[in-house]
Amino acid sequence: MRTKKNRTHKKLLLKQKSLMLHGLGLVTGDPTIKIGYPFLFHPGVQITVTEPGEAKWIYMMLPLSKGDLITEVKVAYSRTDMGSRISLIRLVEQRVPVSATVLHDEKIDKQTPSSFILSAPCRVSVKRSTFLKLCMNFINTDDMIEIGSIEIKYIPEYESIDYIEKIEEKEEKRKMQALEIGEPPSEALHHKPTLADIFFFNKLKKDKQFQ
């Protein structure tokens, strides 16, 4: 069974994709935060503040589909002062306007160079609108944090893949049990997921959307 799990894990990693985004998609509702757009000498997005603080949040919507699985978030950034930094990477799910659910928190406690790529491994299933939140600490108003590329690693349609592979694993287990007791394997033990299996799975997903 251990070999089977390792093989399944490797198969899913082969299906993993990278979504490359730019800091241009970042927004904020905090009036003390200023977001500067790229220009010749600063190709990234420059974040500055009019008031120092330890909870300066910026946001980005992630263009992912329901059923995708986020496996890692990477943020490339630089800073002008070692005291000001990105302190938290968060993934949040939102359905109604007045509430949201935190799906993943990655605290950045370690000391990093002035230019660095932050990495937040995770396992987050996309079920509703999902967005990335970055929390920043600013020591002085003269400090600047510049954000460049943001990479989202994910497995597309993970729920469908996982469902089909579970059926295959179940059929393989039944086949092995039949061989152990000396029974000839029937045709039912050889089949892979049928169109009917996939249809009913997709129907179940649609029904859940309206619950």
PyMOL commands that set and color helices and strands:
alter all, ss='L'
color gray80, all
select helices_A, chain A and resi 2-14+23-25+158-180+187-189+195-209
alter helices_A, ss='H'
color red, helices_A
select strands_A, chain A and resi 17-22+33-36+45-49+53-61+69-79+85-94+100-107+115-125+129-138+145-155
alter strands_A, ss='S'
color yellow, strands_A
deselect
rebuild
show_as cartoon
